[in-house]
Amino acid sequence: VQLQASGGGLIQAGGSLRLSCAASGRAFSSYNMGWFRQAPGKEREFVAAVSWSGISTYDADSVKGRFTISRDNAKNTVYLQMDKLKPEDTAVYYCAADPRPLGGWRDYNGINYWGKGTQVTVSS
């Protein structure tokens, strides 16, 4: 599975962005998908994950109520809708694919596939 993230940019606090991650490969619909982010000088952290079916999602506490993850298996794409953005959301965002259960996504070690990141910068 190859992943390509897009949709990042510069946005003012309180604004919204939608990230997309396009996947190639026939196995896309069999993988759980997720997003991580990494700010300068900080460790990569989990943001959100969605099950292969799109029915179940799992969010980090820091983004609950503000970010929504979804997927469209017909388009081989996973999305991250980010609302009410805060300066502390500034980071490079990475999409990922892995078969592990959603509860195991907090640990980024051993994730099967990573996309190249997309920069999100939130100004105050």
Solvent accessible surface area in square Angstrom, and as a share of the most:
residue,aa,sasa,rsa
1,V,37,0.22
2,Q,139,0.62
3,L,16,0.08
4,Q,103,0.46
5,A,5,0.04
6,S,58,0.37
7,G,37,0.36
8,G,30,0.29
9,G,30,0.29
10,L,130,0.64
11,I,43,0.22
12,Q,132,0.59
13,A,49,0.38
14,G,56,0.54
15,G,21,0.20
16,S,54,0.35
17,L,35,0.17
18,R,133,0.49
19,L,0,0.00
20,S,27,0.17
21,C,0,0.00
22,A,53,0.41
23,A,12,0.09
24,S,55,0.35
25,G,41,0.39
26,R,243,0.89
27,A,45,0.35
28,F,1,0.00
29,S,49,0.32
30,S,75,0.48
31,Y,33,0.13
32,N,15,0.07
33,M,0,0.00
34,G,0,0.00
35,W,0,0.00
36,F,0,0.00
37,R,14,0.05
38,Q,60,0.27
39,A,25,0.19
40,P,121,0.76
41,G,92,0.89
42,K,142,0.60
43,E,120,0.54
44,R,53,0.19
45,E,77,0.34
46,F,11,0.05
47,V,0,0.00
48,A,0,0.00
49,A,0,0.00
50,V,0,0.00
51,S,14,0.09
52,W,145,0.51
53,S,43,0.28
54,G,31,0.30
55,I,152,0.77
56,S,54,0.35
57,T,72,0.42
58,Y,63,0.24
59,D,28,0.15
60,A,7,0.05
61,D,104,0.54
62,S,64,0.41
63,V,0,0.00
64,K,111,0.47
65,G,76,0.73
66,R,26,0.09
67,F,6,0.02
68,T,83,0.48
69,I,6,0.03
70,S,50,0.33
71,R,29,0.11
72,D,45,0.23
73,N,52,0.26
74,A,102,0.79
75,K,136,0.58
76,N,45,0.23
77,T,15,0.09
78,V,0,0.00
79,Y,34,0.13
80,L,0,0.00
81,Q,57,0.25
82,M,0,0.00
83,D,49,0.25
84,K,131,0.55
85,L,3,0.01
86,K,83,0.35
87,P,56,0.35
88,E,120,0.54
89,D,0,0.00
90,T,35,0.20
91,A,2,0.01
92,V,44,0.25
93,Y,0,0.00
94,Y,39,0.15
95,C,0,0.00
96,A,0,0.00
97,A,0,0.00
98,D,5,0.03
99,P,83,0.52
100,R,47,0.17
101,P,104,0.65
102,L,26,0.13
103,G,56,0.54
104,G,32,0.31
105,W,0,0.00
106,R,118,0.43
107,D,75,0.39
108,Y,62,0.23
109,N,97,0.50
110,G,64,0.61
111,I,13,0.07
112,N,78,0.40
113,Y,74,0.28
114,W,85,0.30
115,G,6,0.06
116,K,158,0.67
117,G,33,0.31
118,T,17,0.10
119,Q,87,0.38
120,V,0,0.00
121,T,46,0.27
122,V,8,0.04
123,S,41,0.26
124,S,130,0.84
